[in-house]
Amino acid sequence: MQRTLSVLLLVFLLPASGLTQERIKFPVGVSSKVLGYGHLWAPWRMKYFEREGLDVEVVLMRGTAPAVQAMIAGSISVGLVANDGPIAAVEQGMDLAMIAASSKITHMLIGGKNYKTYEDLRGATVGASTLTSGTAFVLRRALKTKGLEYPRDYKLLNVGGTASSFAALSAGQIAAAMQAVPNAFQAQEAGFNVIGRIADIFPTYLLSAYSVRRSWAEKNRPQVVRFLKAVLQAKKWFEQDKKAAVEYLAKEFQLTPSLAERGLDYYLTYQAWPPELEIEMDGIKTVVDIYAEQTGMKGPLPSPEKYVDTSYLRQALKELGWR
């Protein structure tokens, strides 16, 4: 009897241990931990990747540049970063490609108590998370459309990411700073002014995407497709079970339930997450246009397709039966 039980136990345990052994290591680098990247954190925490046979570790890399460098070096399989990073790498001869969208820009320009309009910023100091890439480029271009030229009409101060820029704003160190949803709502609740939504100026701007090294991805297509399938299913879960999604987002990103709910509603209502994470070429074209202007790129602008490979996403959607 004892031997029979042991054999039965072995039969039940072998498939489970086999599945564990078969999971493929798949490190993913992400430039920051924000609600807008929730469709990466959710499948990791909630075992969606495990169901696809992947042993995913999400590595917080504190910025786009380190994540891009890690992709080039082959120490991560996928990077979730601001899109000017991969564009710059491609222009330097690296074989990177964006394979699925993450989010459009949700930032709002938040002003201090005495700053309510763009014109109020003339002669003021504006905070930025960096001075030479990413949202700083977008900020400078947005202010230019409102008649403010840098550095003639205002100063830029590198104050770091969301939390540190909000602290600088609160201390009166800067007149304004960009804040992404839902932090922009938090600033508004604290009495600061919404000077304007960046999306009203650049409605198609695709801020971030999942990117890979082309040569590696071509050799590991099944894993890349399975990764995207997990991300897509997590994103759909946000839409189908909003109550549970809000609870998850509040806990994971240390937000109040009301802020998590407002943030999720914004992303879904305005389709800041493209419905099937499809990459809209107009959105990449806007990124390229702003990148080229801010970096002094010479010659005709490259086609957005230069930086994109949508074949992995198309295959993932087909395997899910969504297309």
C-alpha positions as CSV (number, residue, x, y, z in Angstrom):
1,M,0.0,0.0,0.0
2,Q,2.8,2.4,1.0
3,R,4.6,1.6,-2.3
4,T,1.4,2.3,-4.3
5,L,1.0,5.7,-2.6
6,S,4.6,6.6,-3.3
7,V,4.2,5.7,-7.0
8,L,1.0,7.8,-7.3
9,L,2.6,10.7,-5.5
10,L,5.6,10.5,-8.0
11,V,3.2,10.5,-10.9
12,F,1.4,13.6,-9.7
13,L,4.7,15.4,-8.8
14,L,6.6,14.8,-12.0
15,P,4.5,16.9,-14.4
16,A,4.6,19.9,-12.0
17,S,8.4,19.7,-11.5
18,G,8.8,19.2,-15.2
19,L,6.9,22.4,-15.9
20,T,9.0,24.3,-13.5
21,Q,12.2,23.0,-15.1
22,E,10.9,23.9,-18.6
23,R,10.3,27.6,-17.8
24,I,12.7,29.7,-19.7
25,K,14.6,32.5,-18.0
26,F,13.4,35.8,-19.5
27,P,14.7,38.9,-17.7
28,V,12.9,42.2,-18.5
29,G,14.2,45.6,-17.8
30,V,11.9,48.6,-17.1
31,S,12.9,52.2,-16.8
32,S,10.6,53.1,-13.9
33,K,7.8,51.7,-11.8
34,V,4.7,53.7,-12.7
35,L,1.0,52.9,-13.2
36,G,1.5,53.4,-16.9
37,Y,3.6,50.2,-16.9
38,G,1.0,48.2,-15.0
39,H,0.6,45.8,-17.9
40,L,4.2,44.5,-17.2
41,W,4.0,44.4,-13.4
42,A,0.6,42.6,-13.4
43,P,1.5,39.5,-15.4
44,W,4.7,39.2,-13.4
45,R,3.0,39.3,-10.0
46,M,-0.1,37.3,-11.1
47,K,1.7,34.4,-12.8
48,Y,0.6,35.1,-16.4
49,F,4.2,34.7,-17.5
50,E,4.5,31.4,-15.7
51,R,1.4,30.1,-17.6
52,E,3.3,30.9,-20.8
53,G,6.3,28.9,-19.6
54,L,8.5,31.9,-18.9
55,D,10.6,32.6,-15.8
56,V,10.3,36.3,-16.0
57,E,12.2,38.6,-13.6
58,V,11.3,42.3,-13.9
59,V,14.4,44.4,-13.2
60,L,13.9,48.1,-12.3
61,M,16.7,49.9,-14.0
62,R,16.1,53.5,-13.0
63,G,16.1,55.1,-16.4
64,T,15.9,54.4,-20.2
65,A,19.7,54.5,-20.9
66,P,20.6,51.7,-18.5
67,A,17.8,49.5,-19.9
68,V,18.9,50.2,-23.5
69,Q,22.5,49.3,-22.6
70,A,21.3,46.1,-21.0
71,M,19.4,45.1,-24.1
72,I,22.4,45.8,-26.3
73,A,24.6,43.7,-24.0
74,G,22.1,40.9,-23.9
75,S,21.6,40.9,-20.2
76,I,17.8,41.4,-20.6
77,S,15.4,39.9,-23.1
78,V,13.0,42.9,-23.4
79,G,13.2,46.5,-22.3
80,L,10.2,48.7,-21.5
81,V,11.5,52.2,-22.0
82,A,10.8,55.7,-23.4
83,N,11.0,55.4,-27.2
84,D,13.7,58.0,-27.8
85,G,16.1,55.6,-26.2
86,P,15.8,52.8,-28.8
87,I,15.6,55.4,-31.6
88,A,18.9,56.9,-30.5
89,A,20.5,53.4,-30.3
90,V,19.3,52.5,-33.8
91,E,20.8,55.8,-35.1
92,Q,24.1,54.7,-33.6
93,G,24.0,51.4,-35.5
94,M,22.4,49.1,-32.8
95,D,19.9,46.5,-33.9
96,L,17.0,47.4,-31.6
97,A,13.3,47.4,-32.5
98,M,10.1,48.3,-30.8
99,I,7.7,45.3,-30.9
100,A,4.6,46.5,-29.0
101,A,3.3,49.8,-27.6
102,S,3.2,50.5,-23.9
103,S,1.5,53.9,-23.5
104,K,0.9,57.3,-25.0
105,I,2.0,60.3,-23.1
106,T,-0.3,61.1,-20.1
107,H,1.8,63.9,-18.6
108,M,0.3,67.2,-17.5
109,L,2.3,70.4,-16.9
110,I,1.6,71.2,-13.3
111,G,2.3,74.7,-12.1
112,G,3.0,76.1,-8.6
113,K,0.4,78.1,-6.7
114,N,1.2,81.3,-8.7
115,Y,1.6,79.7,-12.1
116,K,-1.6,79.0,-14.0
117,T,-0.8,79.5,-17.7
118,Y,2.0,78.8,-20.1
119,E,2.7,82.6,-20.3
120,D,3.2,82.7,-16.5
121,L,6.3,80.5,-17.0
122,R,8.1,83.2,-19.0
123,G,11.4,83.8,-17.0
124,A,10.7,81.0,-14.6
125,T,12.5,77.7,-13.8
126,V,10.8,74.5,-14.9
127,G,11.7,71.1,-13.6
128,A,12.6,68.1,-15.8
129,S,13.5,64.5,-15.1
130,T,16.5,64.9,-17.4
131,L,17.8,67.6,-19.6
132,T,18.9,65.7,-22.7
133,S,16.3,63.0,-23.5
134,G,12.8,61.7,-23.1
135,T,10.1,63.8,-21.5
136,A,12.5,66.8,-21.4
137,F,12.5,66.9,-25.2
138,V,8.7,66.8,-25.2
139,L,8.5,69.5,-22.6
140,R,10.7,71.8,-24.6
141,R,8.7,71.2,-27.8
142,A,5.4,71.7,-26.0
143,L,6.6,75.0,-24.5
144,K,7.8,76.1,-27.9
145,T,4.3,75.6,-29.4
146,K,3.1,78.0,-26.7
147,G,5.7,80.7,-27.7
148,L,8.4,79.9,-25.1
149,E,11.8,79.2,-26.5
150,Y,14.5,77.5,-24.4
151,P,16.8,78.9,-23.0
152,R,15.7,82.4,-23.9
153,D,12.4,82.4,-22.1
154,Y,12.8,79.9,-19.2
155,K,15.3,77.8,-17.4
156,L,15.3,74.0,-17.0
157,L,16.4,72.3,-13.8
158,N,17.1,68.6,-13.6
159,V,15.1,67.6,-10.5
160,G,14.6,63.8,-11.2
161,G,11.5,61.7,-11.5
162,T,7.9,62.1,-10.4
163,A,8.4,62.1,-6.6
164,S,11.5,64.4,-6.6
165,S,9.9,66.8,-9.1
166,F,6.8,67.0,-6.9
167,A,9.0,67.7,-3.9
168,A,10.8,70.5,-5.8
169,L,7.5,71.9,-6.8
170,S,6.2,71.8,-3.3
171,A,9.3,73.5,-2.0
172,G,9.0,76.3,-4.5
173,Q,12.3,75.4,-6.1
174,I,10.7,75.2,-9.6
175,A,7.6,76.9,-11.1
176,A,6.3,73.9,-12.9
177,A,7.0,70.3,-13.8
178,M,5.4,67.5,-15.8
179,Q,3.6,64.8,-13.9
180,A,2.1,61.7,-15.4
181,V,-1.3,60.3,-14.5
182,P,-2.3,59.6,-11.7
183,N,0.4,61.7,-10.0
184,A,-0.9,64.7,-11.9
185,F,-4.3,64.2,-10.2
186,Q,-2.5,64.0,-6.8
187,A,-0.8,67.3,-7.4
188,Q,-4.1,68.9,-8.4
189,E,-5.7,67.6,-5.2
190,A,-2.8,69.2,-3.3
191,G,-3.7,72.6,-4.7
192,F,-1.4,72.9,-7.7
193,N,-2.5,74.1,-11.1
194,V,-2.9,72.1,-14.3
195,I,-1.4,74.4,-16.9
196,G,-2.1,72.0,-19.7
197,R,-2.2,68.4,-20.9
198,I,0.7,67.4,-23.1
199,A,-1.6,65.1,-25.0
200,D,-3.6,68.1,-26.2
201,I,-0.5,69.3,-28.0
202,F,0.8,65.8,-29.1
203,P,-2.2,63.5,-29.1
204,T,-0.5,60.6,-30.9
205,Y,2.9,60.8,-29.1
206,L,3.8,57.2,-28.2
207,L,5.9,57.7,-25.1
208,S,7.0,54.1,-24.4
209,A,7.1,50.6,-26.0
210,Y,8.5,47.1,-25.5
211,S,11.8,46.8,-27.4
212,V,14.2,44.0,-28.2
213,R,17.5,43.3,-29.9
214,R,16.5,42.2,-33.3
215,S,19.1,39.5,-33.7
216,W,18.3,37.9,-30.4
217,A,14.5,38.1,-30.9
218,E,14.7,36.4,-34.3
219,K,16.4,33.4,-32.7
220,N,13.9,33.4,-29.8
221,R,10.6,34.2,-31.5
222,P,8.5,31.7,-29.5
223,Q,9.5,33.1,-26.2
224,V,9.0,36.7,-27.3
225,V,5.5,35.9,-28.6
226,R,4.6,34.1,-25.4
227,F,5.8,37.1,-23.4
228,L,3.5,39.4,-25.4
229,K,0.6,37.0,-25.0
230,A,0.9,37.3,-21.2
231,V,1.2,41.1,-21.3
232,L,-1.9,41.3,-23.6
233,Q,-4.0,39.1,-21.3
234,A,-3.0,41.2,-18.3
235,K,-4.0,44.4,-20.0
236,K,-7.4,42.8,-21.0
237,W,-7.9,41.9,-17.3
238,F,-7.7,45.6,-16.4
239,E,-10.7,46.2,-18.7
240,Q,-12.7,43.1,-17.7
241,D,-12.4,43.3,-13.9
242,K,-11.8,46.9,-13.0
243,K,-12.6,46.5,-9.3
244,A,-9.9,43.8,-8.9
245,A,-7.5,45.8,-11.1
246,V,-7.9,48.9,-9.0
247,E,-7.2,46.9,-5.9
248,Y,-4.1,45.5,-7.5
249,L,-2.8,48.8,-8.9
250,A,-3.3,50.6,-5.5
251,K,-1.3,48.0,-3.7
252,E,1.5,47.5,-6.3
253,F,2.1,51.2,-6.9
254,Q,1.3,52.4,-3.4
255,L,-1.6,54.6,-4.4
256,T,-4.8,55.4,-2.7
257,P,-7.7,53.4,-4.2
258,S,-9.3,56.6,-5.5
259,L,-6.1,57.6,-7.3
260,A,-5.6,54.1,-8.7
261,E,-9.2,54.2,-10.0
262,R,-8.8,57.6,-11.6
263,G,-5.6,56.5,-13.2
264,L,-7.0,53.3,-14.6
265,D,-10.1,55.2,-15.9
266,Y,-7.9,57.7,-17.6
267,Y,-5.7,55.1,-19.4
268,L,-8.8,53.2,-20.5
269,T,-11.0,56.1,-21.4
270,Y,-8.4,58.0,-23.4
271,Q,-6.8,54.7,-24.8
272,A,-3.4,55.8,-23.4
273,W,-2.8,52.1,-23.6
274,P,-3.5,51.3,-27.2
275,P,-6.3,48.7,-27.3
276,E,-4.2,45.8,-28.4
277,L,-0.8,47.5,-27.7
278,E,-0.5,48.2,-31.4
279,I,2.2,50.6,-32.5
280,E,0.7,53.5,-34.4
281,M,3.2,54.9,-36.9
282,D,1.9,58.4,-36.4
283,G,2.9,58.1,-32.8
284,I,6.4,57.0,-33.6
285,K,6.7,59.7,-36.3
286,T,6.0,62.4,-33.7
287,V,8.7,60.9,-31.4
288,V,11.2,60.9,-34.3
289,D,10.3,64.4,-35.2
290,I,10.8,65.8,-31.7
291,Y,14.0,63.7,-31.2
292,A,15.4,65.0,-34.5
293,E,14.7,68.6,-33.7
294,Q,16.2,68.4,-30.2
295,T,19.3,66.4,-31.2
296,G,20.0,68.3,-34.4
297,M,19.6,65.2,-36.6
298,K,20.6,66.1,-40.2
299,G,18.9,65.1,-43.4
300,P,15.4,63.8,-44.2
301,L,13.6,62.2,-41.2
302,P,13.7,58.4,-41.2
303,S,10.5,56.4,-41.7
304,P,9.0,55.2,-38.4
305,E,9.1,51.7,-39.7
306,K,12.9,51.8,-39.3
307,Y,12.5,51.4,-35.6
308,V,9.6,48.9,-35.5
309,D,8.9,45.2,-36.0
310,T,5.2,44.4,-35.5
311,S,5.4,40.7,-36.5
312,Y,5.7,39.4,-32.9
313,L,2.6,41.3,-31.8
314,R,0.6,40.1,-34.8
315,Q,1.6,36.5,-34.0
316,A,0.7,36.9,-30.4
317,L,-2.7,38.3,-31.2
318,K,-3.3,35.5,-33.7
319,E,-2.4,32.8,-31.2
320,L,-4.7,34.3,-28.7
321,G,-7.5,34.2,-31.3
322,W,-8.0,38.0,-31.1
323,R,-7.3,38.6,-34.8
